[in-house]
Amino acid sequence: MTSATLVNPASTRPSAGGKAVNAATVRARQRAYVRAVLVVDAAVICLAIIGGYFVRFGEWADRFGGGAPRDETPYALIMIGLGIVWLASLRLMRSYDPRLMGYGVDEYRRVAAATVRLAGAIAIVGYVIDLGVARWFLVLSFAIGTVGLVAGRYAARKWLHHARKRDGGWSRQVLVVGDAAHINELVATLRREPNAGYQVVGACIPDGLIAPVPQRLGDVPVVGSFRTVLEAVEQTGVDTVAVTNAGELTAIRLRRLGWQLEGTGVDMVLAPALTDVAGPRIHTRPVAGLPLIHVEAPEFRGGRKLVKGVFDRAAALVALVLALPVLVAIAIAIKVDGRGPVFFRQTRVGLRGKEFGVFKFRTMVVDADAMIAELKARNETDGLLFKMKDDPRVTRVGRFLRRYSLDELPQLLNVLLGHMSLVGPRPPLPREVARYDGDVARRLLVKPGITGLWQVSGRSDLSWEDGIRLDLYYVENWSLTTDLAILWKTVGAVIASRGAY
């Protein structure tokens, strides 16, 4: 355990904004956020239904079947009923669960699933019973609504993330229970993702390690032992108790702690030693009163991989066609800027260690590789990468292209050729792969990507260790939904040019 330092436990409750926060405040703000999202959803659904009606029966009616609505069809009542049922479907899918809102892709997945399932149910009912409702009215309403609901949740989430950075009262206040090593690991994990909304304010450690003077684990104050968890909860005013690994925390002791927290309004969460595994791969199966956690193996082939491949190539083809004027303009700018070829082709390592040539716009002087040796001492990253913020090899046009990742547009050709995916780990150099250990080599189990978690999490500002951790997380937990979320976040990361140099 880290050395103990004096600390006043009563002073451990400041929020990010410096004001004291208690569980009641956090819960009140959570409820207010849920109500606000509900209002946004209701407004989006109303606009989607009204928009679907006017597009179907308004001046664009000729494109969607033409004609005015049938007099015997009470569209006013149908529209009201559809809105109510739509909101009910969102609630049935638990899309208003505070534990799922504000972080991760599961919230978006539930919103989309609720809408798709409702649309499917109405389609089946409409096939069995002639409701007299125009199909295009429903199709347009659900299409507009799905996009609008996701966009509304995204806007609300961005506001919540900003509020959490400004004021800790929008985050769950957490008391961590466990041994020193696992507490430090859990605290580091939660702090890497502040948008998740978990703010650690205290810790309880094994009984025999409590010293007569107040202690800290890093900068987290120790406010109690395993025997005094309830007292620590009352002292700190937390709304969540996170239990991590410790030999003294037996099953009986955990069960009793859960009983003691009943009726207090304080949630108890368990943080197992198994990390970097996403929710869809985890299933809990009770056996003889014991909740066994079943972890599905990562999927590296099969139907989902086929769908991902088809989506990648189709999207890359469309993107290339749309970006053609931009590609031509960049090529002209590179030629005007100085001598040398427009494109730069470099050997990278792809799926299962197979080498391929990655296409990029040239952003450096012609003899850039020969200059690495003399610049090696000025490397600003750790691990196996070479990066410099003010690299003298980068041309004027190249600096602009790198800032907005425009130099990577030709990699869409690599996607069409099957060398890369739109989303995946960063494509490594052969010299990097030659120094991989067993864990890092798992990055080669999927195709590298033009963008990925590394792109939307800081790019060159990331440490080698953090970059590898993100790549391995993607390898283990990839999904098409995750790919779409990363592609969406990439737009913001490119515009903001975070970590680009």
RAKATA-V920173 format. One record per helix or strand of 2 or more residues. SS is the DSSP state (a for helix, b for strand). FROM is the first residue (numbers start at 1). LEN is the number of residues. If there is no record, write none. Layout:
ss	from	len
SS	FROM	LEN
SS	FROM	LEN
This chain:
ss	from	len
a	9	3
a	23	35
a	61	4
a	75	18
a	106	23
a	135	32
a	168	3
b	172	6
a	180	13
a	194	3
b	198	8
a	207	3
b	215	3
b	220	6
a	226	11
b	240	4
a	251	11
b	267	4
a	279	3
b	282	6
b	290	6
a	303	35
b	343	7
a	351	3
b	355	7
a	369	10
a	396	8
a	406	3
a	411	6
b	421	3
a	430	4
a	440	6
b	449	3
a	453	4
a	459	3
a	464	14
a	480	17
